[in-house]
Amino acid sequence: MLTNTMPINGGITAIELRDKLKVGDNVQILDVRSEQDYLSGHIPGSINLPLSRFARDISTITLEPNIVVVCAVGDSSLQAIRLLDSYSAVPQETEILNLIGGYHNWIFSTPSN
């Protein structure tokens, strides 16, 4: 069953995401870049679910109440969010955010550890 009632709450900056992770907020990060791009660098704890397989493979993971979708620069993640919006297994109260500027912004906005 397809629905369009899930709140898509816009975007989150890399600094805001880093702060949430730092204080232990439960945030599920879905990285929709290719496996090769993911392996060359990714946000710690993120799950790689390439956009090319997203619709097919989304059912293989358990979705959390707070999701941030990441791509290279913030565009492909919006496509993934639209797919999530039509996926009936996502609870209506799920918060889904797009990482503004994508992984590119993450690597330039967060300090190295």
N, C-alpha and C positions, 0 to 999 in steps of 0.2 A: 504494500500500500504506500503510495506516495503522499507526502504531506508538505505543506509550506508554512508551518506554524512555529518552527524553531526560531528562537531569537538569535539573530546574527548581530552581534553587538559592535561591529566595526573593527577597529584595529588596536594594536598594542605596539608600543615602541620596543626596541631592543633593550633599552635601559629599564623600562617598566617590567619586561619579562625577566630580565636578570634579577631585579629586585624581588619579584615573586618567588623565583627559584631559590634565591639566597635565604629567604625567611621560611622556606619549606612549604609554600603554597602548593597544593596538589594541582598541577597543570600538566595535561597530556599534550605533547608536542608532536604533531604529524608533519614530517618533512616530505614534500611531494616532488623533490628533485630526483634526478636519475640516481641509480645505485652508485654509479661511478662518482658523481658529484658528492653524494652523501659520504662515501668512503674517503674522499679527499678532505673532508672537514664537515662537522655538524655540531649542532647544539647538544651538549651532554644530556643523555636520557631521552633523546628524540627517537621516534619510530620512523623508519624509512618506508614510505608507501608511495612510490612514484606515480605521478599523475596518469601516466600511460596505462597503469594497472589499477588505478584508484577505485573505479566503480566495481571492478571485478573482485578486488581483494579487501575492500573495507569490512566485509562481513567476517574476516579472519581475526579481527582484533576486538577487544572489549573497549568500548568508548567510555571515557570518563566524563564527569559533569563539566569540566573546564578544559577546553581544547584550544590550542593555538596552532594554526596551520602556517607552514613555512615553505617558501620556494626560494629561488635565487634572488629576485628583486621585488616580489609582492604581487605579481600578476597571476601566475599559474595557481597560486594558493586561493585566489578568489574563485577560480573555476572549481577547485576541490571543495570549497565552502558551498558553492551552489549544488554540487553533487550530494554533500552531506545534508543539505537542506531538503533534498528530495528522498533521502534514505529513511524509511519508516522505523528502523531500529534505533535511531537517535532520539532519546527522550526529549520532550518538548522543552524542559527546563535547562537543557544543555546550553552553556555559553560557548560560542565559537568566535574566536578572534583571528584576524589576519595579522601576521607580523609585518608591520610597516617597513618597507624597504627590504624585506626578506633577509636571507642569510647574509647577503652582502652588507646590509646595515648592521647585522649582529657582529660580524667580525671587525667592523670599523668603529662600533659604538661601545664595545665591552672590553675591559682590560684583559690581558692574557693572564692565565693562572699558572 
